Amino acid sequence: MKETLENVNELYSTIEKLLNKYDSLKVNNKKIKHNLDLLQKNLNNKEKDYTELKKKYESLKLVKSLSSKGESVLAKKKIRKMIDDIDNCILNLMG
């Protein structure tokens, strides 16, 4: 009988340790999820910044190519090509 009581007490002790560990893991998991949310928001902001900077860089390249004499002709050809493509699209839409 004494042995059975000791086994039951040991079982309760083990269960209590497991429950404490479970609670600790829940708290840790909540912190990790919070950190993940913050990192995802940060990543989204960085992606937006990257996209904006990329657009600005492309605009700057175009302005620079227009301002230098040697590349001015090339830039004008590119712009003329874009205009021609837009005109073709409009003509196609009009039937």
N, C-alpha and C positions, 0 to 999 in steps of 0.2 A: 504493500500500500504506500509506503513511504517513497518507494522508487517511482511509482506512478505520479505522485504529487510533484516530485522533483522534475519529472519529464514535462508535466503540464506547466510548471513554473518556467522551465527552460523554453518551452514553446511560446508562452506569453512574452517572454523577454525577446525572443527572436522576432515575433510579430511586431512588437513595439519598435524595435530597431528598424525593421523594414518600413514601417509606417513613417518613422522619422526620416529615413532616407528618401522615401517617396515624396514627402513634403519638401524636403530640401531640393530634390530634382525638379519639382513643380516650380519653385521659386527661381531656380537657375534657368529653367526653360523660358519662363516669362521674361527674364532679363535678356536672354538671347534673342527672343522674338522682338523685343523692343529695339535692341541694337540692330537687328536685321532691317526693321522698318526704317530706322534712321539712315542706315547705309543705302537702302533703296531710294529714299528721297534724295539723298546726297548724289547718288549716281544719276538720277533723273535730272537734277539741276545741272550737273556737269555735262550731261549729254546735250541739254538745251544750250548751255554756254558754248560747247564745242560747235554746234550747228550754227549759232550766231557768228562765232568767230570765223568759221569756214566761209560763210556768206560774205563777211566783211573782207576776208582775205581775197576772195574771188573778185570782189568789186575793186579792191586796191590794185590787184593785178591788171584789171582792165584799165583803170585810170592811169596806171604807170605805163602801160603799153600805148595808150593814147598820147601820153605826154612825151615819150621819147620819139625822136625823129625816125629812127630806123624801124621801129616796131609800129609806128603809126599807120603805115600802109597795111600791115598785117591785121591790125585791130579794125581798121575800116573795112577790110575785106570780110572779116568775121561778122561785123555788124551788118554789112550789106547782105551776107548769106542768111543771117537770122531774119532780116526783113523779107528777103525773098521767100524763105520757108513759111513765114507767117502769111504772106500774100497767097502762096500756093494753098495753104490750109483754108484760107477764107474763100478762095475760088472753088475749092472742092466742096466746101459746105454750102455754097450758093448753088451748086449743081452744075 
